[in-house]
Amino acid sequence: MPRFHYNDFRSLEKSPSSPSHLHSRISDLVYSSVTARAKVESINPETGEYRIVLQGTLDVESTPNVNSWSYNC
């Protein structure tokens, strides 16, 4: 399985993204983490729209260039 690196976070926000590509990248992220959890913030049964927040800790021992990464939210 491919490793998820800090610079890969930018690829998660690119729109539009196919569901299969998003599934692949999020799976890589979760499997490359030492902890992970998901929180369902909202769901609209009428429209099917949902909002899910992922939170975790990326495995830094196997992720190179940790100190050279920056991301502004």
N, C-alpha and C positions, 0 to 999 in steps of 0.2 A: 504494500500500500504506500502511495506517495506521502511524503512528510509535508506537513503544513508549516510554513515559515512566516515570520512576522510580516514580511512584505506581501504575503498572500492576502492579508486583510483587505487591501485595496480592491482586489478582484471580487470580493463579496458584494461590493456596493455598485458594481457596474450594471447598468440597466440598458436594455432588458437582458435578463439572464434566463436561459431555459431551466425548467425544473430539474432536468437530469444533471446539468452543470452545477446548479446550486446544491443539489443532493450530494454530488461528488465532493465538492469543496468543503461543505459542512461536515461530511463524514470524515474527510482528511483532518479537519480541525479537531473534531471530537477524539479521534483515535490518536492524535498527536498531543493530547492534553493529559495531564496527570489528574485533574479534576474537571468535571463538567456538570452543568445542570441547566435545566430549561424552565422558564416561567411563562405561563400563558397570561398575558396582560389583558387581552380582550378577544372576544369572538362575537361576531354578528351573525346569528342564525338566519336572518332574512337575506343577507347578501353573500354570506360565506367568507367574508373578510375576517382575517385574524391577525393578531400581533403576538409574536413569541420572542422572548429575550433569552439569548444564550449567555451564560457566564461560566468562566472556567480559568484554568491556569495551563498555559502552554508548557510543554516539557522543554525547558531551556537547556538542559544538558545535551539534547540532540538537535537543538536549533542553533545554527551558526549565526554570527554577527548580531547578537542580541543588543549590544551596546551601540550599534550604529543605526538602529531603527528609531524612527519617530513618526507619530501619527497624530494629527490634530483632528479632534471630533468637532 
